[in-house]
Amino acid sequence: MHPFVDAADALAGRKPKARGVGSDNTVWWLADAEGEGDEVLHFADGWDTWERFTLPREAADFDYVQPLPGDEVLLVNARCRYLSEKQHERNAHVYSPEGTLLRELTLGDGIADVQTTSDGQVWVSYFDEGVIGNRGWGGNGSRSPIGSDGLVRFDALGQRLPGEQVPVDIVDCYALNVASEQETWFYSYTDFPLVRMRPGQRSTVWQSPVRGAHAIAVSDTHVLFGGGYDDACQLQLFTLYDRGHQRLGPVARIVLTDETGRAWQPSWLKGRGPWLHGAEGTRHFRVPMEQLLAQAAAT
């Protein structure tokens, strides 16, 4: 796998604070600007340079970056403090392409991931503190954590949207993949089921033999698990229907190498539909499921 993009020049020695992938598989990074306002970087197919804008100096720290319709950008901090029944920290900010703050939202505490759709849905998954409660959330009905279900869908204004009930108990949502406006997948602790949710349809649940993965890439026929308790970089490919039955069947362990033949050691992995994205240092790679399936079949 050749890098999709190397951000070394764009970062100019700075460190990325957050990484994200849009619904169109474009790359979004948030870079530390060393005493000045942090900078949002955006890269897409066919571009020679990064699109970028600077945040105001007083902007909060953020852990997640995602695009919204109208060229807006959503930045989210994983932590959110409960202040009172009518007041909570606003841990999500929406900016214009010029870096102007447009609005502030409250998406709850203990956020594990944020992924948006092209029509402005905001899917938020939560780790255990966001589900059970911390930072003032939990303890009584009025303080029920926003993320108590483990996975919540909002609109671009931060209003919770109605939808299908999460079909399993989530203590910690380890991996999220918002494949499209009509399909969302997740993988969660404690039993690590793989779940597909579609509006108006019954959710599909697979029991998974993989423990501790932190990314999933999916197609109609296969799932790729990225990471695990034993190896944070391992990639395991399974078929969703093994011998005609709805169960995960092992296909292959995948090792991705760079242009020099060295195995990629990504510190960050993310699945978006059938695409697996990864980052190692300043280099970002992405690979489609169809390429992995073709390579697995050839070997």
C-alpha positions, 0 to 999 in steps of 0.5 A, a space after each residue: 500500500 502506497 500512502 494515500 497522502 503524507 502530511 509531513 509538509 502540511 504539518 511542518 513539524 506539528 503533531 496531529 491532534 485528531 484524525 477523521 474520514 468523511 463519508 466520501 472517504 476524504 481525509 480530515 486532520 486537526 493539527 496543533 498550531 503551537 500557541 496559535 489557533 489549531 488548524 483543520 486540514 482536508 485532503 481528497 482524491 486528485 488534490 495536490 495540496 491540503 485544504 486548510 483553515 485556522 481555528 480561533 486561538 480560544 477554541 477548545 481542545 478536540 478529539 474528533 473532526 468530521 465534515 457536515 453539509 454546507 462545507 461546515 466542519 464538526 469538531 468534538 471533545 470526548 469529554 463533557 461535564 454535567 453542570 446542572 439539569 439545564 446546563 451542560 458543557 458544549 463539547 462539540 463546535 461547528 465551524 465554517 470553512 473560514 474558521 468562524 464558530 457557527 454553533 456549539 452542541 452538547 453530545 455527551 461525555 465519554 465519546 469513543 467515535 464520531 462519524 457523519 453522513 452526507 445528509 448531516 446525520 451525526 453518529 456518536 459512539 461512547 466508551 464505558 464512562 459515557 455509558 455508565 456515567 462520569 463527570 457529573 452524569 449518572 446517579 439519578 434520572 435527571 443526570 442520565 448519561 446522553 450516551 447510556 445506549 452506547 450509540 446515539 444519532 443526532 442531527 447537525 444541530 445536535 438534536 437527538 434523532 429517533 431511530 432503531 433501538 440498539 439491539 444489544 447492550 453496549 458497555 463500550 463501543 470499540 468500533 463504529 462504521 457509518 457505511 452510508 445514510 442507510 447503514 451503520 455497523 458497530 462492534 462492542 464490549 463485552 461480548 463483542 458482537 458485530 451489528 448491522 443497523 438499517 432503518 426500518 429493518 431488523 438489526 443483524 447480529 453476528 457473534 465474533 471470535 475477535 476480541 478487542 478490535 478497534 476498527 471494522 471495514 465492511 461489505 455485503 459479504 465480508 468484514 475486516 477487523 483491525 486490531 485486537 488485544 494481542 496485536 493492535 495492528 493485526 488485520 483479520 478478514 472474515 466472511 459474513 455468511 459461512 457455508 450459507 449460514 449467518 456466521 463469521 468464517 475466517 478467510 485470512 490474516 492480512 499484512 499490509 506493506 508499504 512501498 519499501 516492503 515494510 509492514 505498516 504499523 498504524 497507530 490509528 485505524 478507521 473503517 468507512 464502509 468497505 474502506 480501511 483507513 490507517 495512519 502511521 506518523 504523518 502518512 495516511 493509507 486507505 485500502 478497499 475491501 475488494 482489493 483485499 479480497 482479490 489479494 486473499 483469493 490470489 494467495 
